[in-house]
Amino acid sequence: MQLDPDQMVDVIKRLRRAEGQIRGVVAMLESGRDCEDVVTQLAAVSSAIDRAGFKIISTGLRQCVVEAAEGTTPTVDLDRLERLFLALA
């Protein structure tokens, strides 16, 4: 499944933010921060990564719907897309 790079700008920003959050979690652990603070940040990182994955899948679905409406052969394999979605669930 090839996705339009222009549509992935938001996903890339989200993942870069998560990357920074992960560096922050590592720094928190190294400095001995309270476990509640660390887990709170880990939950935020996990949510950001999940949302990035779902955004990728929703973009693939949108692409499939547009192609079907235009009468072109879908470039997205729906069974494969379903497996990816379930991998995130």
C-alpha positions in Angstrom: 0.0 0.0 0.0 1.6 3.2 -1.2 0.4 6.4 0.6 0.7 9.9 -0.6 3.7 11.5 1.2 1.8 14.8 1.4 -0.9 13.0 3.5 1.7 11.7 5.9 2.9 15.1 7.1 0.7 15.0 10.2 1.8 11.4 11.0 5.4 12.3 10.7 4.9 15.3 13.0 3.1 13.1 15.5 5.9 10.5 15.5 8.6 13.2 15.8 6.7 14.5 18.9 6.5 10.9 20.3 10.2 10.5 19.6 10.9 13.6 21.8 8.5 12.3 24.5 10.4 9.0 24.6 13.7 10.8 25.0 12.0 12.7 27.9 10.9 9.4 29.5 14.4 8.1 29.3 15.7 11.3 30.9 13.1 11.0 33.6 14.1 7.4 34.4 17.8 8.4 34.5 17.1 11.2 36.9 15.0 9.0 39.2 11.7 10.7 38.6 8.6 9.4 40.3 7.1 6.3 38.6 3.7 7.9 38.3 5.2 10.7 36.2 7.0 8.3 34.1 4.0 6.1 33.4 1.9 9.1 32.6 4.4 10.1 30.0 4.6 6.6 28.6 0.8 6.5 28.3 1.0 9.8 26.3 3.7 8.3 24.0 1.7 5.1 23.5 -1.4 7.1 22.6 0.5 9.3 20.1 2.0 6.2 18.4 -1.4 4.5 18.2 -3.0 7.6 16.7 -0.3 7.7 14.1 -1.0 4.1 13.1 -4.7 4.7 12.9 -4.1 7.8 10.8 -2.1 5.8 8.3 -4.9 3.2 8.1 -7.6 5.8 7.8 -5.6 7.4 4.9 -5.5 4.0 3.2 -9.2 3.6 3.6 -9.9 7.1 2.3 -7.7 6.3 -0.7 -9.6 3.1 -1.4 -13.0 5.0 -1.2 -11.8 7.7 -3.6 -10.5 5.2 -6.1 -13.8 3.2 -5.9 -15.8 6.4 -6.5 -13.6 7.3 -9.5 -14.1 3.8 -10.9 -10.4 3.0 -10.8 -8.9 -0.3 -9.6 -8.1 0.1 -5.9 -4.4 0.1 -5.1 -5.2 -0.9 -1.5 -5.7 -4.5 -0.5 -8.6 -4.4 1.9 -7.8 -7.7 3.6 -4.2 -6.5 4.2 -5.6 -3.2 5.5 -7.9 -5.0 7.9 -5.0 -7.1 9.2 -3.0 -3.9 9.9 -6.0 -2.3 11.6 -6.4 -5.4 13.9 -2.7 -5.4 14.6 -3.2 -1.9 16.2 -6.4 -2.8 18.1 
